[in-house]
Amino acid sequence: MTIHPLADVQSTQIGANTLIWQYVVILETARIGKNCTICSHVFIENDVIVGNNVTIKNGVQLWDGIRIEDNVFIGPNATFTNDFIPRSKQYPKRFDSIHIEEGASIGANATIIGPRKIGCFALIGAGAVVNRDVGDYWVMVGNPARQIGYITEKKCRLDMRLRDKNNGTQYAFISSRLVKK
């Protein structure tokens, strides 16, 4: 693990080969997996779990209750909320959870309003405002975010009928995975 000398890392639960840039703050009980990249100006609260091979770009704050599975990408300045009705100095008994499943990608400046689940390999477009759960392989854009298609694990964009937008190849869900027919 490599921690920049200008980072404030209080947690000892950080996996091997994780890179932490300058001006990052990670609180004491946060858990970070192996082979992650945590870019500058990231703040991670105590009750946060980050899986393996996760990239968190600059300017992201991860609040209590956020769970991020393996191979997730979080773009610069993505925003997560964990209190639907915040008030100064009034804290809920339990914060809303946000669960981001394996392989999902969150675009730059996207906002995820908790409580929320982002399905595996889902793609949230830059600037989208997500105010509902997102299914596996969904592509979501806009404010409020709406589904415009699907995306495969190998980044092939599909329309709503599960057809490749470039060559018309048909895909289907088989055992919860999106595969060519």
C-alpha positions as CSV (number, residue, x, y, z in Angstrom):
1,M,0.0,0.0,0.0
2,T,1.2,3.5,-0.8
3,I,-0.1,6.5,1.2
4,H,0.9,10.0,0.2
5,P,2.5,11.9,3.2
6,L,-0.2,14.6,2.9
7,A,-3.1,12.1,3.4
8,D,-4.8,11.6,6.8
9,V,-5.4,7.8,6.9
10,Q,-6.6,6.7,10.4
11,S,-7.8,3.2,9.3
12,T,-5.5,0.2,9.5
13,Q,-7.9,-1.9,7.4
14,I,-6.5,-1.1,3.9
15,G,-5.6,-3.8,1.5
16,A,-2.3,-4.5,-0.3
17,N,-1.4,-2.5,-3.4
18,T,-3.9,0.3,-2.6
19,L,-2.7,3.7,-3.7
20,I,-3.9,6.8,-1.6
21,W,-3.2,10.2,-3.0
22,Q,-2.6,13.5,-1.2
23,Y,-5.4,15.3,0.8
24,V,-7.4,12.1,1.3
25,V,-9.1,11.5,4.7
26,I,-10.0,8.0,5.7
27,L,-11.6,7.6,9.2
28,E,-10.6,4.9,11.7
29,T,-13.1,2.1,11.0
30,A,-13.4,2.4,7.2
31,R,-12.4,-0.7,5.3
32,I,-10.7,-0.4,1.9
33,G,-9.9,-3.5,-0.2
34,K,-6.7,-4.3,-2.1
35,N,-5.5,-2.8,-5.4
36,C,-7.7,0.3,-5.0
37,T,-6.9,3.8,-6.2
38,I,-8.2,6.6,-3.9
39,C,-7.5,9.9,-5.7
40,S,-6.9,13.3,-4.1
41,H,-9.5,15.2,-2.0
42,V,-11.5,12.1,-1.2
43,F,-13.2,11.8,2.3
44,I,-14.3,8.4,3.6
45,E,-16.3,8.1,6.8
46,N,-16.2,5.3,9.4
47,D,-19.0,3.0,8.4
48,V,-17.9,2.6,4.8
49,I,-16.7,-0.6,3.1
50,V,-14.8,-0.5,-0.3
51,G,-14.1,-3.7,-2.1
52,N,-11.1,-4.7,-4.2
53,N,-9.9,-3.0,-7.5
54,V,-12.0,0.1,-6.9
55,T,-11.2,3.5,-8.4
56,I,-12.4,6.5,-6.6
57,K,-11.6,9.7,-8.5
58,N,-11.0,13.2,-7.1
59,G,-13.5,15.1,-4.9
60,V,-15.7,12.2,-3.8
61,Q,-17.1,11.8,-0.3
62,L,-18.3,8.4,1.0
63,W,-20.6,8.8,4.0
64,D,-21.6,6.2,6.6
65,G,-23.6,3.4,5.2
66,I,-22.0,3.2,1.8
67,R,-21.0,-0.3,0.5
68,I,-19.0,-0.6,-2.7
69,E,-18.3,-4.1,-4.1
70,D,-15.3,-5.1,-6.3
71,N,-14.2,-3.5,-9.6
72,V,-16.3,-0.3,-9.2
73,F,-15.4,3.0,-10.8
74,I,-16.6,6.2,-9.1
75,G,-16.0,9.3,-11.3
76,P,-14.8,12.7,-10.1
77,N,-17.1,14.7,-7.8
78,A,-19.7,12.0,-7.7
79,T,-22.0,12.7,-4.8
80,F,-23.8,10.4,-2.4
81,T,-26.4,11.3,0.2
82,N,-27.2,9.2,3.3
83,D,-29.9,11.4,4.9
84,F,-33.0,12.1,2.8
85,I,-34.1,14.9,5.1
86,P,-31.0,16.5,6.6
87,R,-31.2,19.1,9.3
88,S,-28.3,20.8,11.1
89,K,-27.3,19.0,14.3
90,Q,-30.2,16.5,14.0
91,Y,-28.9,13.1,13.1
92,P,-31.0,10.0,12.2
93,K,-30.6,6.9,14.4
94,R,-29.4,5.1,11.2
95,F,-28.1,6.6,8.0
96,D,-29.5,5.6,4.6
97,S,-27.4,2.9,2.9
98,I,-26.1,3.0,-0.6
99,H,-25.0,-0.3,-2.1
100,I,-23.0,-0.3,-5.3
101,E,-22.6,-3.8,-6.8
102,E,-19.7,-5.4,-8.6
103,G,-18.4,-3.7,-11.8
104,A,-20.7,-0.7,-11.7
105,S,-19.5,2.7,-12.9
106,I,-20.7,6.1,-11.6
107,G,-20.0,9.0,-13.9
108,A,-18.5,12.4,-13.0
109,N,-20.8,14.7,-11.0
110,A,-23.5,12.0,-10.7
111,T,-25.7,12.2,-7.6
112,I,-26.9,9.1,-5.8
113,I,-29.7,9.8,-3.4
114,G,-29.9,7.1,-0.6
115,P,-31.2,4.7,0.3
116,R,-30.3,3.1,-3.1
117,K,-28.9,0.0,-4.8
118,I,-26.9,0.3,-8.0
119,G,-26.9,-3.1,-9.7
120,C,-23.8,-5.0,-11.0
121,F,-22.1,-3.6,-14.1
122,A,-24.6,-0.7,-14.2
123,L,-23.5,2.6,-15.8
124,I,-24.6,5.9,-14.3
125,G,-24.0,8.8,-16.8
126,A,-22.1,11.9,-15.9
127,G,-24.4,14.4,-14.1
128,A,-27.2,11.9,-13.6
129,V,-29.4,12.2,-10.5
130,V,-30.3,8.7,-9.3
131,N,-33.4,8.7,-7.1
132,R,-34.4,5.0,-7.5
133,D,-32.7,1.6,-7.5
134,V,-30.8,0.7,-10.6
135,G,-30.9,-2.8,-12.1
136,D,-28.0,-5.0,-13.2
137,Y,-26.4,-3.7,-16.5
138,W,-28.7,-0.7,-16.8
139,V,-27.5,2.6,-18.4
140,M,-29.0,5.6,-16.6
141,V,-28.8,9.2,-17.6
142,G,-30.5,12.5,-16.9
143,N,-32.2,14.3,-14.0
144,P,-34.0,12.4,-12.7
145,A,-32.1,9.5,-14.1
146,R,-33.9,7.3,-16.5
147,Q,-32.9,4.0,-18.1
148,I,-31.8,4.3,-21.8
149,G,-30.5,0.9,-22.4
150,Y,-28.1,-1.8,-21.1
151,I,-24.3,-2.3,-21.1
152,T,-22.4,-5.5,-21.1
153,E,-19.4,-6.4,-18.9
154,K,-17.2,-5.7,-21.9
155,K,-18.7,-2.2,-22.4
156,C,-20.9,-3.0,-25.3
157,R,-23.9,-0.6,-25.3
158,L,-27.3,-2.2,-25.9
159,D,-30.7,-0.6,-26.6
160,M,-33.8,-1.4,-24.5
161,R,-34.4,-4.6,-26.6
162,L,-30.9,-5.9,-25.7
163,R,-29.5,-5.3,-29.2
164,D,-26.0,-4.1,-29.8
165,K,-26.3,-0.5,-31.0
166,N,-23.4,-1.0,-33.5
167,N,-24.1,-4.4,-35.2
168,G,-27.5,-5.6,-34.0
169,T,-26.2,-8.6,-32.1
170,Q,-28.9,-9.8,-29.7
171,Y,-28.2,-10.4,-26.0
172,A,-30.3,-12.0,-23.3
173,F,-30.2,-12.5,-19.5
174,I,-29.1,-16.0,-18.7
175,S,-28.6,-16.9,-15.0
176,S,-28.6,-13.2,-14.1
177,R,-25.8,-12.5,-16.6
178,L,-26.1,-10.5,-19.8
179,V,-24.7,-12.7,-22.7
180,K,-24.9,-13.0,-26.5
181,K,-27.7,-15.2,-27.7
